[in-house]
Amino acid sequence: MSLTWSRSAMPSKPSSKRTMKAQAMNLTPEVIRQHGAEEVEDLRTRIVLWKEDFLTQAPAGGGPEYFFLCKDFTAEIDEYLYPYVRRMIETDHLTKEEASEFMDFCYRQVLELAEHLGIEETPY
């Protein structure tokens, strides 16, 4: 990954302490959902930055020898984003439908990378 954005810049996971703090602050479900929506928009921007970084690592139409980039991109989504999104559901920041839509967006980015590389095999 380039220095444009790194995994270390991922926000910390929402914790039960945050949930308790939100309750203590009397945050309404609407406010919590709004925070979730804002976070998802930030994550969308970051996943696009990840894709752009992967795009710089291989030429257009690079072929199957660059398939590892699709696998790496998928692995990063699975390792870093999926658990975070799952936790956002648990803390009522996202609905299951919103989370599913976001994860679909993430995996579409992998498909766009594969298309750029001229790879027809599904990378995940």
KOLGU-4560 file (N, C-alpha, C; in nm, 3 decimals, padded with zeros to 5 digits):
<recs>
<n_xx: 00.084 n_yy: -00.118 n_zz: 00.000 ca_xx: 00.000 ca_yy: 00.000 ca_zz: 00.000 c_xx: 00.088 c_yy: 00.125 c_zz: 00.000 mol: A seq: 1 type: MET>
<n_xx: 00.042 n_yy: 00.227 n_zz: -00.058 ca_xx: 00.119 ca_yy: 00.350 ca_zz: -00.063 c_xx: 00.099 c_yy: 00.429 c_zz: 00.066 mol: A seq: 2 type: SER>
<n_xx: 00.167 n_yy: 00.540 n_zz: 00.074 ca_xx: 00.154 ca_yy: 00.625 ca_zz: 00.191 c_xx: 00.030 c_yy: 00.712 c_zz: 00.185 mol: A seq: 3 type: LEU>
<n_xx: -00.048 n_yy: 00.701 n_zz: 00.076 ca_xx: -00.169 ca_yy: 00.780 ca_zz: 00.063 c_xx: -00.264 c_yy: 00.751 c_zz: 00.179 mol: A seq: 4 type: THR>
<n_xx: -00.274 n_yy: 00.622 n_zz: 00.212 ca_xx: -00.362 ca_yy: 00.583 ca_zz: 00.320 c_xx: -00.315 c_yy: 00.449 c_zz: 00.371 mol: A seq: 5 type: TRP>
<n_xx: -00.314 n_yy: 00.432 n_zz: 00.498 ca_xx: -00.267 ca_yy: 00.305 ca_zz: 00.553 c_xx: -00.369 c_yy: 00.246 c_zz: 00.647 mol: A seq: 6 type: SER>
<n_xx: -00.356 n_yy: 00.117 n_zz: 00.669 ca_xx: -00.446 ca_yy: 00.049 ca_zz: 00.761 c_xx: -00.436 c_yy: 00.107 c_zz: 00.901 mol: A seq: 7 type: ARG>
<n_xx: -00.319 n_yy: 00.158 n_zz: 00.937 ca_xx: -00.304 ca_yy: 00.215 ca_zz: 01.070 c_xx: -00.390 c_yy: 00.339 c_zz: 01.088 mol: A seq: 8 type: SER>
<n_xx: -00.439 n_yy: 00.395 n_zz: 00.978 ca_xx: -00.526 ca_yy: 00.511 ca_zz: 00.986 c_xx: -00.672 c_yy: 00.472 c_zz: 01.005 mol: A seq: 9 type: ALA>
<n_xx: -00.700 n_yy: 00.340 n_zz: 01.009 ca_xx: -00.837 ca_yy: 00.295 ca_zz: 01.032 c_xx: -00.882 c_yy: 00.344 c_zz: 01.169 mol: A seq: 10 type: MET>
<n_xx: -01.005 n_yy: 00.387 n_zz: 01.180 ca_xx: -01.054 ca_yy: 00.429 ca_zz: 01.311 c_xx: -01.062 c_yy: 00.309 c_zz: 01.404 mol: A seq: 11 type: PRO>
<n_xx: -01.055 n_yy: 00.335 n_zz: 01.531 ca_xx: -01.066 ca_yy: 00.225 ca_zz: 01.625 c_xx: -01.206 c_yy: 00.167 c_zz: 01.622 mol: A seq: 12 type: SER>
<n_xx: -01.216 n_yy: 00.043 n_zz: 01.660 ca_xx: -01.346 ca_yy: -00.024 ca_zz: 01.660 c_xx: -01.436 c_yy: 00.040 c_zz: 01.765 mol: A seq: 13 type: LYS>
<n_xx: -01.566 n_yy: 00.053 n_zz: 01.734 ca_xx: -01.658 ca_yy: 00.100 ca_zz: 01.837 c_xx: -01.657 c_yy: -00.003 c_zz: 01.950 mol: A seq: 14 type: PRO>
<n_xx: -01.643 n_yy: 00.041 n_zz: 02.072 ca_xx: -01.637 ca_yy: -00.053 ca_zz: 02.182 c_xx: -01.762 c_yy: -00.042 c_zz: 02.267 mol: A seq: 15 type: SER>
<n_xx: -01.778 n_yy: -00.136 n_zz: 02.356 ca_xx: -01.891 ca_yy: -00.131 ca_zz: 02.446 c_xx: -01.882 c_yy: -00.007 c_zz: 02.534 mol: A seq: 16 type: SER>
<n_xx: -01.760 n_yy: 00.041 n_zz: 02.561 ca_xx: -01.744 ca_yy: 00.165 ca_zz: 02.637 c_xx: -01.806 c_yy: 00.282 c_zz: 02.561 mol: A seq: 17 type: LYS>
<n_xx: -01.787 n_yy: 00.282 n_zz: 02.429 ca_xx: -01.847 ca_yy: 00.389 ca_zz: 02.349 c_xx: -01.998 c_yy: 00.382 c_zz: 02.353 mol: A seq: 18 type: ARG>
<n_xx: -02.049 n_yy: 00.260 n_zz: 02.348 ca_xx: -02.194 ca_yy: 00.243 ca_zz: 02.354 c_xx: -02.247 c_yy: 00.294 c_zz: 02.487 mol: A seq: 19 type: THR>
<n_xx: -02.178 n_yy: 00.258 n_zz: 02.595 ca_xx: -02.219 ca_yy: 00.305 ca_zz: 02.727 c_xx: -02.207 c_yy: 00.456 c_zz: 02.736 mol: A seq: 20 type: MET>
<n_xx: -02.101 n_yy: 00.510 n_zz: 02.678 ca_xx: -02.083 ca_yy: 00.655 ca_zz: 02.680 c_xx: -02.194 c_yy: 00.723 c_zz: 02.602 mol: A seq: 21 type: LYS>
<n_xx: -02.231 n_yy: 00.665 n_zz: 02.487 ca_xx: -02.340 ca_yy: 00.720 ca_zz: 02.407 c_xx: -02.470 c_yy: 00.719 c_zz: 02.486 mol: A seq: 22 type: ALA>
<n_xx: -02.493 n_yy: 00.611 n_zz: 02.557 ca_xx: -02.614 ca_yy: 00.605 ca_zz: 02.638 c_xx: -02.609 c_yy: 00.708 c_zz: 02.749 mol: A seq: 23 type: GLN>
<n_xx: -02.493 n_yy: 00.725 n_zz: 02.811 ca_xx: -02.479 ca_yy: 00.822 ca_zz: 02.918 c_xx: -02.498 c_yy: 00.964 c_zz: 02.865 mol: A seq: 24 type: ALA>
<n_xx: -02.461 n_yy: 00.987 n_zz: 02.740 ca_xx: -02.476 ca_yy: 01.119 ca_zz: 02.679 c_xx: -02.617 c_yy: 01.136 c_zz: 02.622 mol: A seq: 25 type: MET>
<n_xx: -02.699 n_yy: 01.034 n_zz: 02.635 ca_xx: -02.835 ca_yy: 01.037 ca_zz: 02.583 c_xx: -02.841 c_yy: 01.058 c_zz: 02.433 mol: A seq: 26 type: ASN>
<n_xx: -02.750 n_yy: 00.994 n_zz: 02.361 ca_xx: -02.754 ca_yy: 01.001 ca_zz: 02.216 c_xx: -02.874 c_yy: 00.921 c_zz: 02.167 mol: A seq: 27 type: LEU>
<n_xx: -02.948 n_yy: 00.979 n_zz: 02.079 ca_xx: -03.065 ca_yy: 00.912 ca_zz: 02.027 c_xx: -03.023 c_yy: 00.812 c_zz: 01.920 mol: A seq: 28 type: THR>
<n_xx: -03.106 n_yy: 00.714 n_zz: 01.892 ca_xx: -03.075 ca_yy: 00.620 ca_zz: 01.784 c_xx: -03.051 c_yy: 00.691 c_zz: 01.651 mol: A seq: 29 type: PRO>
<n_xx: -03.120 n_yy: 00.801 n_zz: 01.627 ca_xx: -03.102 ca_yy: 00.876 ca_zz: 01.503 c_xx: -02.960 c_yy: 00.935 c_zz: 01.495 mol: A seq: 30 type: GLU>
<n_xx: -02.912 n_yy: 00.986 n_zz: 01.607 ca_xx: -02.777 ca_yy: 01.043 ca_zz: 01.610 c_xx: -02.673 c_yy: 00.932 c_zz: 01.590 mol: A seq: 31 type: VAL>
<n_xx: -02.695 n_yy: 00.819 n_zz: 01.654 ca_xx: -02.603 ca_yy: 00.706 ca_zz: 01.639 c_xx: -02.600 c_yy: 00.661 c_zz: 01.493 mol: A seq: 32 type: ILE>
<n_xx: -02.716 n_yy: 00.650 n_zz: 01.431 ca_xx: -02.723 ca_yy: 00.609 ca_zz: 01.289 c_xx: -02.655 c_yy: 00.712 c_zz: 01.200 mol: A seq: 33 type: ARG>
<n_xx: -02.672 n_yy: 00.840 n_zz: 01.233 ca_xx: -02.606 ca_yy: 00.945 ca_zz: 01.155 c_xx: -02.454 c_yy: 00.931 c_zz: 01.164 mol: A seq: 34 type: GLN>
<n_xx: -02.404 n_yy: 00.902 n_zz: 01.282 ca_xx: -02.260 ca_yy: 00.879 ca_zz: 01.298 c_xx: -02.217 c_yy: 00.760 c_zz: 01.212 mol: A seq: 35 type: HIS>
<n_xx: -02.298 n_yy: 00.655 n_zz: 01.211 ca_xx: -02.268 ca_yy: 00.538 ca_zz: 01.129 c_xx: -02.264 c_yy: 00.573 c_zz: 00.981 mol: A seq: 36 type: GLY>
<n_xx: -02.362 n_yy: 00.651 n_zz: 00.936 ca_xx: -02.367 ca_yy: 00.690 ca_zz: 00.795 c_xx: -02.243 c_yy: 00.772 c_zz: 00.757 mol: A seq: 37 type: ALA>
<n_xx: -02.203 n_yy: 00.862 n_zz: 00.845 ca_xx: -02.083 ca_yy: 00.943 ca_zz: 00.819 c_xx: -01.959 c_yy: 00.854 c_zz: 00.813 mol: A seq: 38 type: GLU>
<n_xx: -01.951 n_yy: 00.758 n_zz: 00.902 ca_xx: -01.836 ca_yy: 00.667 ca_zz: 00.904 c_xx: -01.830 c_yy: 00.585 c_zz: 00.776 mol: A seq: 39 type: GLU>
<n_xx: -01.945 n_yy: 00.537 n_zz: 00.729 ca_xx: -01.948 ca_yy: 00.458 ca_zz: 00.606 c_xx: -01.901 c_yy: 00.543 c_zz: 00.488 mol: A seq: 40 type: VAL>
<n_xx: -01.939 n_yy: 00.668 n_zz: 00.483 ca_xx: -01.893 ca_yy: 00.754 ca_zz: 00.374 c_xx: -01.742 c_yy: 00.770 c_zz: 00.379 mol: A seq: 41 type: GLU>
<n_xx: -01.687 n_yy: 00.786 n_zz: 00.499 ca_xx: -01.541 ca_yy: 00.794 ca_zz: 00.512 c_xx: -01.476 c_yy: 00.663 c_zz: 00.466 mol: A seq: 42 type: ASP>
<n_xx: -01.535 n_yy: 00.551 n_zz: 00.504 ca_xx: -01.481 ca_yy: 00.421 ca_zz: 00.465 c_xx: -01.489 c_yy: 00.400 c_zz: 00.314 mol: A seq: 43 type: LEU>
<n_xx: -01.596 n_yy: 00.447 n_zz: 00.251 ca_xx: -01.606 ca_yy: 00.438 ca_zz: 00.105 c_xx: -01.490 c_yy: 00.511 c_zz: 00.038 mol: A seq: 44 type: ARG>
<n_xx: -01.460 n_yy: 00.628 n_zz: 00.089 ca_xx: -01.348 ca_yy: 00.705 ca_zz: 00.035 c_xx: -01.218 c_yy: 00.627 c_zz: 00.052 mol: A seq: 45 type: THR>
<n_xx: -01.201 n_yy: 00.566 n_zz: 00.167 ca_xx: -01.077 ca_yy: 00.493 ca_zz: 00.195 c_xx: -01.065 c_yy: 00.369 c_zz: 00.107 mol: A seq: 46 type: ARG>
<n_xx: -01.174 n_yy: 00.298 n_zz: 00.086 ca_xx: -01.167 ca_yy: 00.176 ca_zz: 00.004 c_xx: -01.134 c_yy: 00.213 c_zz: -00.140 mol: A seq: 47 type: ILE>
<n_xx: -01.183 n_yy: 00.327 n_zz: -00.186 ca_xx: -01.148 ca_yy: 00.373 ca_zz: -00.321 c_xx: -00.999 c_yy: 00.408 c_zz: -00.327 mol: A seq: 48 type: VAL>
<n_xx: -00.946 n_yy: 00.466 n_zz: -00.221 ca_xx: -00.802 ca_yy: 00.493 ca_zz: -00.216 c_xx: -00.722 c_yy: 00.364 c_zz: -00.219 mol: A seq: 49 type: LEU>
<n_xx: -00.769 n_yy: 00.262 n_zz: -00.149 ca_xx: -00.702 ca_yy: 00.132 ca_zz: -00.154 c_xx: -00.700 c_yy: 00.081 c_zz: -00.298 mol: A seq: 50 type: TRP>
<n_xx: -00.817 n_yy: 00.088 n_zz: -00.363 ca_xx: -00.825 ca_yy: 00.039 ca_zz: -00.502 c_xx: -00.729 c_yy: 00.117 c_zz: -00.591 mol: A seq: 51 type: LYS>
<n_xx: -00.726 n_yy: 00.248 n_zz: -00.576 ca_xx: -00.636 ca_yy: 00.330 ca_zz: -00.658 c_xx: -00.491 c_yy: 00.291 c_zz: -00.635 mol: A seq: 52 type: GLU>
<n_xx: -00.457 n_yy: 00.258 n_zz: -00.512 ca_xx: -00.321 ca_yy: 00.214 ca_zz: -00.484 c_xx: -00.291 c_yy: 00.081 c_zz: -00.554 mol: A seq: 53 type: ASP>
<n_xx: -00.385 n_yy: -00.012 n_zz: -00.547 ca_xx: -00.365 ca_yy: -00.140 ca_zz: -00.617 c_xx: -00.355 c_yy: -00.119 c_zz: -00.767 mol: A seq: 54 type: PHE>
<n_xx: -00.431 n_yy: -00.023 n_zz: -00.821 ca_xx: -00.427 ca_yy: 00.004 ca_zz: -00.965 c_xx: -00.289 c_yy: 00.052 c_zz: -01.010 mol: A seq: 55 type: LEU>
<n_xx: -00.217 n_yy: 00.118 n_zz: -00.921 ca_xx: -00.083 ca_yy: 00.168 ca_zz: -00.957 c_xx: 00.021 c_yy: 00.057 c_zz: -00.958 mol: A seq: 56 type: THR>
<n_xx: -00.013 n_yy: -00.060 n_zz: -00.905 ca_xx: 00.084 ca_yy: -00.167 ca_zz: -00.891 c_xx: 00.090 c_yy: -00.262 c_zz: -01.011 mol: A seq: 57 type: GLN>
<n_xx: 00.004 n_yy: -00.237 n_zz: -01.109 ca_xx: 00.004 ca_yy: -00.324 ca_zz: -01.228 c_xx: -00.047 c_yy: -00.245 c_zz: -01.348 mol: A seq: 58 type: ALA>
<n_xx: -00.003 n_yy: -00.283 n_zz: -01.467 ca_xx: -00.051 ca_yy: -00.213 ca_zz: -01.587 c_xx: -00.193 c_yy: -00.258 c_zz: -01.622 mol: A seq: 59 type: PRO>
<n_xx: -00.264 n_yy: -00.172 n_zz: -01.691 ca_xx: -00.397 ca_yy: -00.209 ca_zz: -01.741 c_xx: -00.383 c_yy: -00.332 c_zz: -01.828 mol: A seq: 60 type: ALA>
<n_xx: -00.473 n_yy: -00.428 n_zz: -01.810 ca_xx: -00.467 ca_yy: -00.551 ca_zz: -01.888 c_xx: -00.350 c_yy: -00.640 c_zz: -01.851 mol: A seq: 61 type: GLY>
<n_xx: -00.295 n_yy: -00.620 n_zz: -01.731 ca_xx: -00.177 ca_yy: -00.694 ca_zz: -01.687 c_xx: -00.191 c_yy: -00.845 c_zz: -01.688 mol: A seq: 62 type: GLY>
<n_xx: -00.313 n_yy: -00.893 n_zz: -01.677 ca_xx: -00.337 ca_yy: -01.036 ca_zz: -01.687 c_xx: -00.328 c_yy: -01.112 c_zz: -01.556 mol: A seq: 63 type: GLY>
<n_xx: -00.340 n_yy: -01.244 n_zz: -01.568 ca_xx: -00.349 ca_yy: -01.332 ca_zz: -01.451 c_xx: -00.229 c_yy: -01.326 c_zz: -01.356 mol: A seq: 64 type: PRO>
<n_xx: -00.113 n_yy: -01.286 n_zz: -01.406 ca_xx: 00.003 ca_yy: -01.281 ca_zz: -01.317 c_xx: -00.015 c_yy: -01.175 c_zz: -01.207 mol: A seq: 65 type: GLU>
<n_xx: -00.113 n_yy: -01.087 n_zz: -01.224 ca_xx: -00.142 ca_yy: -00.986 ca_zz: -01.122 c_xx: -00.265 c_yy: -01.019 c_zz: -01.039 mol: A seq: 66 type: TYR>
<n_xx: -00.314 n_yy: -01.141 n_zz: -01.054 ca_xx: -00.432 ca_yy: -01.185 ca_zz: -00.979 c_xx: -00.410 c_yy: -01.173 c_zz: -00.828 mol: A seq: 67 type: PHE>
<n_xx: -00.285 n_yy: -01.186 n_zz: -00.784 ca_xx: -00.254 ca_yy: -01.176 ca_zz: -00.641 c_xx: -00.298 c_yy: -01.041 c_zz: -00.584 mol: A seq: 68 type: PHE>
<n_xx: -00.301 n_yy: -00.936 n_zz: -00.667 ca_xx: -00.345 ca_yy: -00.805 ca_zz: -00.618 c_xx: -00.493 c_yy: -00.810 c_zz: -00.579 mol: A seq: 69 type: LEU>
<n_xx: -00.573 n_yy: -00.880 n_zz: -00.658 ca_xx: -00.715 ca_yy: -00.895 ca_zz: -00.626 c_xx: -00.732 c_yy: -00.974 c_zz: -00.496 mol: A seq: 70 type: CYS>
<n_xx: -00.651 n_yy: -01.078 n_zz: -00.482 ca_xx: -00.657 ca_yy: -01.158 ca_zz: -00.359 c_xx: -00.615 c_yy: -01.075 c_zz: -00.238 mol: A seq: 71 type: LYS>
<n_xx: -00.510 n_yy: -00.996 n_zz: -00.254 ca_xx: -00.464 ca_yy: -00.911 ca_zz: -00.144 c_xx: -00.570 c_yy: -00.807 c_zz: -00.107 mol: A seq: 72 type: ASP>
<n_xx: -00.632 n_yy: -00.747 n_zz: -00.207 ca_xx: -00.736 ca_yy: -00.647 ca_zz: -00.184 c_xx: -00.853 c_yy: -00.710 c_zz: -00.109 mol: A seq: 73 type: PHE>
<n_xx: -00.895 n_yy: -00.828 n_zz: -00.153 ca_xx: -01.004 ca_yy: -00.899 ca_zz: -00.087 c_xx: -00.966 c_yy: -00.933 c_zz: 00.057 mol: A seq: 74 type: THR>
<n_xx: -00.844 n_yy: -00.977 n_zz: 00.077 ca_xx: -00.798 ca_yy: -01.013 ca_zz: 00.212 c_xx: -00.800 c_yy: -00.891 c_zz: 00.305 mol: A seq: 75 type: ALA>
<n_xx: -00.762 n_yy: -00.775 n_zz: 00.253 ca_xx: -00.763 ca_yy: -00.655 ca_zz: 00.336 c_xx: -00.905 c_yy: -00.615 c_zz: 00.373 mol: A seq: 76 type: GLU>
<n_xx: -00.997 n_yy: -00.628 n_zz: 00.279 ca_xx: -01.138 ca_yy: -00.600 ca_zz: 00.310 c_xx: -01.186 c_yy: -00.696 c_zz: 00.417 mol: A seq: 77 type: ILE>
<n_xx: -01.157 n_yy: -00.824 n_zz: 00.399 ca_xx: -01.202 ca_yy: -00.926 ca_zz: 00.495 c_xx: -01.140 c_yy: -00.906 c_zz: 00.633 mol: A seq: 78 type: ASP>
<n_xx: -01.012 n_yy: -00.870 n_zz: 00.636 ca_xx: -00.942 ca_yy: -00.859 ca_zz: 00.763 c_xx: -00.969 c_yy: -00.728 c_zz: 00.837 mol: A seq: 79 type: GLU>
<n_xx: -00.977 n_yy: -00.618 n_zz: 00.764 ca_xx: -00.986 ca_yy: -00.488 ca_zz: 00.830 c_xx: -01.126 c_yy: -00.427 c_zz: 00.829 mol: A seq: 80 type: TYR>
<n_xx: -01.198 n_yy: -00.440 n_zz: 00.720 ca_xx: -01.328 ca_yy: -00.374 ca_zz: 00.712 c_xx: -01.443 c_yy: -00.458 c_zz: 00.765 mol: A seq: 81 type: LEU>
<n_xx: -01.446 n_yy: -00.586 n_zz: 00.729 ca_xx: -01.560 ca_yy: -00.668 ca_zz: 00.769 c_xx: -01.580 c_yy: -00.671 c_zz: 00.921 mol: A seq: 82 type: TYR>
<n_xx: -01.476 n_yy: -00.695 n_zz: 01.002 ca_xx: -01.498 ca_yy: -00.695 ca_zz: 01.147 c_xx: -01.545 c_yy: -00.559 c_zz: 01.200 mol: A seq: 83 type: PRO>
<n_xx: -01.495 n_yy: -00.453 n_zz: 01.141 ca_xx: -01.535 ca_yy: -00.318 ca_zz: 01.182 c_xx: -01.682 c_yy: -00.294 c_zz: 01.150 mol: A seq: 84 type: TYR>
<n_xx: -01.722 n_yy: -00.332 n_zz: 01.031 ca_xx: -01.861 ca_yy: -00.314 ca_zz: 00.990 c_xx: -01.953 c_yy: -00.401 c_zz: 01.076 mol: A seq: 85 type: VAL>
<n_xx: -01.909 n_yy: -00.522 n_zz: 01.105 ca_xx: -01.989 ca_yy: -00.610 ca_zz: 01.191 c_xx: -02.009 c_yy: -00.545 c_zz: 01.328 mol: A seq: 86 type: ARG>
<n_xx: -01.906 n_yy: -00.484 n_zz: 01.379 ca_xx: -01.916 ca_yy: -00.417 ca_zz: 01.509 c_xx: -02.009 c_yy: -00.295 c_zz: 01.501 mol: A seq: 87 type: ARG>
<n_xx: -02.010 n_yy: -00.228 n_zz: 01.389 ca_xx: -02.100 ca_yy: -00.114 ca_zz: 01.371 c_xx: -02.247 c_yy: -00.160 c_zz: 01.373 mol: A seq: 88 type: MET>
<n_xx: -02.272 n_yy: -00.280 n_zz: 01.326 ca_xx: -02.407 ca_yy: -00.336 ca_zz: 01.335 c_xx: -02.440 c_yy: -00.363 c_zz: 01.482 mol: A seq: 89 type: ILE>
<n_xx: -02.348 n_yy: -00.424 n_zz: 01.552 ca_xx: -02.369 ca_yy: -00.459 ca_zz: 01.693 c_xx: -02.395 c_yy: -00.337 c_zz: 01.779 mol: A seq: 90 type: GLU>
<n_xx: -02.338 n_yy: -00.224 n_zz: 01.743 ca_xx: -02.356 ca_yy: -00.101 ca_zz: 01.820 c_xx: -02.465 c_yy: -00.011 c_zz: 01.763 mol: A seq: 91 type: THR>
<n_xx: -02.541 n_yy: -00.065 n_zz: 01.670 ca_xx: -02.656 ca_yy: 00.005 ca_zz: 01.609 c_xx: -02.617 c_yy: 00.128 c_zz: 01.529 mol: A seq: 92 type: ASP>
<n_xx: -02.494 n_yy: 00.133 n_zz: 01.483 ca_xx: -02.453 ca_yy: 00.242 ca_zz: 01.394 c_xx: -02.500 c_yy: 00.215 c_zz: 01.251 mol: A seq: 93 type: HIS>
<n_xx: -02.517 n_yy: 00.087 n_zz: 01.217 ca_xx: -02.563 ca_yy: 00.047 ca_zz: 01.084 c_xx: -02.668 c_yy: -00.063 c_zz: 01.097 mol: A seq: 94 type: LEU>
<n_xx: -02.757 n_yy: -00.067 n_zz: 01.001 ca_xx: -02.848 ca_yy: -00.182 ca_zz: 00.992 c_xx: -02.776 c_yy: -00.290 c_zz: 00.914 mol: A seq: 95 type: THR>
<n_xx: -02.829 n_yy: -00.410 n_zz: 00.920 ca_xx: -02.769 ca_yy: -00.519 ca_zz: 00.842 c_xx: -02.775 c_yy: -00.488 c_zz: 00.693 mol: A seq: 96 type: LYS>
<n_xx: -02.883 n_yy: -00.425 n_zz: 00.650 ca_xx: -02.897 ca_yy: -00.390 ca_zz: 00.508 c_xx: -02.793 c_yy: -00.287 c_zz: 00.466 mol: A seq: 97 type: GLU>
<n_xx: -02.770 n_yy: -00.187 n_zz: 00.550 ca_xx: -02.669 ca_yy: -00.086 ca_zz: 00.518 c_xx: -02.530 c_yy: -00.148 c_zz: 00.514 mol: A seq: 98 type: GLU>
<n_xx: -02.504 n_yy: -00.236 n_zz: 00.608 ca_xx: -02.374 ca_yy: -00.303 ca_zz: 00.611 c_xx: -02.355 c_yy: -00.390 c_zz: 00.487 mol: A seq: 99 type: ALA>
<n_xx: -02.459 n_yy: -00.461 n_zz: 00.449 ca_xx: -02.452 ca_yy: -00.546 ca_zz: 00.330 c_xx: -02.427 c_yy: -00.463 c_zz: 00.205 mol: A seq: 100 type: SER>
<n_xx: -02.496 n_yy: -00.351 n_zz: 00.196 ca_xx: -02.476 ca_yy: -00.262 ca_zz: 00.081 c_xx: -02.332 c_yy: -00.210 c_zz: 00.077 mol: A seq: 101 type: GLU>
<n_xx: -02.278 n_yy: -00.174 n_zz: 00.193 ca_xx: -02.141 ca_yy: -00.125 ca_zz: 00.197 c_xx: -02.041 c_yy: -00.234 c_zz: 00.159 mol: A seq: 102 type: PHE>
<n_xx: -02.060 n_yy: -00.354 n_zz: 00.212 ca_xx: -01.968 ca_yy: -00.464 ca_zz: 00.179 c_xx: -01.977 c_yy: -00.497 c_zz: 00.030 mol: A seq: 103 type: MET>
<n_xx: -02.097 n_yy: -00.491 n_zz: -00.027 ca_xx: -02.111 ca_yy: -00.511 ca_zz: -00.172 c_xx: -02.030 c_yy: -00.406 c_zz: -00.248 mol: A seq: 104 type: ASP>
<n_xx: -02.037 n_yy: -00.282 n_zz: -00.202 ca_xx: -01.958 ca_yy: -00.175 ca_zz: -00.263 c_xx: -01.809 c_yy: -00.209 c_zz: -00.258 mol: A seq: 105 type: PHE>
<n_xx: -01.764 n_yy: -00.258 n_zz: -00.143 ca_xx: -01.622 ca_yy: -00.292 ca_zz: -00.128 c_xx: -01.580 c_yy: -00.399 c_zz: -00.228 mol: A seq: 106 type: CYS>
<n_xx: -01.660 n_yy: -00.505 n_zz: -00.238 ca_xx: -01.623 ca_yy: -00.614 ca_zz: -00.328 c_xx: -01.639 c_yy: -00.574 c_zz: -00.475 mol: A seq: 107 type: TYR>
<n_xx: -01.725 n_yy: -00.478 n_zz: -00.503 ca_xx: -01.732 ca_yy: -00.425 ca_zz: -00.641 c_xx: -01.601 c_yy: -00.356 c_zz: -00.678 mol: A seq: 108 type: ARG>
<n_xx: -01.537 n_yy: -00.295 n_zz: -00.579 ca_xx: -01.407 ca_yy: -00.232 ca_zz: -00.606 c_xx: -01.303 c_yy: -00.336 c_zz: -00.646 mol: A seq: 109 type: GLN>
<n_xx: -01.310 n_yy: -00.453 n_zz: -00.585 ca_xx: -01.219 ca_yy: -00.563 ca_zz: -00.621 c_xx: -01.248 c_yy: -00.607 c_zz: -00.764 mol: A seq: 110 type: VAL>
<n_xx: -01.376 n_yy: -00.617 n_zz: -00.799 ca_xx: -01.413 ca_yy: -00.655 ca_zz: -00.935 c_xx: -01.365 c_yy: -00.552 c_zz: -01.036 mol: A seq: 111 type: LEU>
<n_xx: -01.370 n_yy: -00.424 n_zz: -00.999 ca_xx: -01.319 ca_yy: -00.319 ca_zz: -01.088 c_xx: -01.168 c_yy: -00.333 c_zz: -01.106 mol: A seq: 112 type: GLU>
<n_xx: -01.099 n_yy: -00.367 n_zz: -01.001 ca_xx: -00.955 ca_yy: -00.391 ca_zz: -01.011 c_xx: -00.929 c_yy: -00.508 c_zz: -01.106 mol: A seq: 113 type: LEU>
<n_xx: -01.004 n_yy: -00.617 n_zz: -01.089 ca_xx: -00.987 ca_yy: -00.734 ca_zz: -01.175 c_xx: -01.015 c_yy: -00.698 c_zz: -01.321 mol: A seq: 114 type: ALA>
<n_xx: -01.117 n_yy: -00.619 n_zz: -01.343 ca_xx: -01.151 ca_yy: -00.576 ca_zz: -01.479 c_xx: -01.036 c_yy: -00.494 c_zz: -01.538 mol: A seq: 115 type: GLU>
<n_xx: -00.981 n_yy: -00.404 n_zz: -01.459 ca_xx: -00.867 ca_yy: -00.322 ca_zz: -01.504 c_xx: -00.749 c_yy: -00.410 c_zz: -01.544 mol: A seq: 116 type: HIS>
<n_xx: -00.731 n_yy: -00.519 n_zz: -01.470 ca_xx: -00.619 ca_yy: -00.610 ca_zz: -01.496 c_xx: -00.649 c_yy: -00.708 c_zz: -01.608 mol: A seq: 117 type: LEU>
<n_xx: -00.773 n_yy: -00.707 n_zz: -01.658 ca_xx: -00.811 ca_yy: -00.799 ca_zz: -01.763 c_xx: -00.832 c_yy: -00.941 c_zz: -01.712 mol: A seq: 118 type: GLY>
<n_xx: -00.871 n_yy: -00.953 n_zz: -01.586 ca_xx: -00.892 ca_yy: -01.084 ca_zz: -01.526 c_xx: -01.042 c_yy: -01.111 c_zz: -01.521 mol: A seq: 119 type: ILE>
<n_xx: -01.081 n_yy: -01.223 n_zz: -01.580 ca_xx: -01.223 ca_yy: -01.256 ca_zz: -01.583 c_xx: -01.265 c_yy: -01.345 c_zz: -01.467 mol: A seq: 120 type: GLU>
<n_xx: -01.171 n_yy: -01.413 n_zz: -01.404 ca_xx: -01.200 ca_yy: -01.499 ca_zz: -01.291 c_xx: -01.245 c_yy: -01.414 c_zz: -01.172 mol: A seq: 121 type: GLU>
<n_xx: -01.348 n_yy: -01.459 n_zz: -01.101 ca_xx: -01.394 ca_yy: -01.385 ca_zz: -00.983 c_xx: -01.286 c_yy: -01.391 c_zz: -00.876 mol: A seq: 122 type: THR>
<n_xx: -01.241 n_yy: -01.274 n_zz: -00.828 ca_xx: -01.131 ca_yy: -01.272 ca_zz: -00.733 c_xx: -01.168 c_yy: -01.313 c_zz: -00.591 mol: A seq: 123 type: PRO>
<n_xx: -01.294 n_yy: -01.337 n_zz: -00.563 ca_xx: -01.331 ca_yy: -01.382 ca_zz: -00.427 c_xx: -01.439 c_yy: -01.485 c_zz: -00.434 mol: A seq: 124 type: TYR>
</recs>
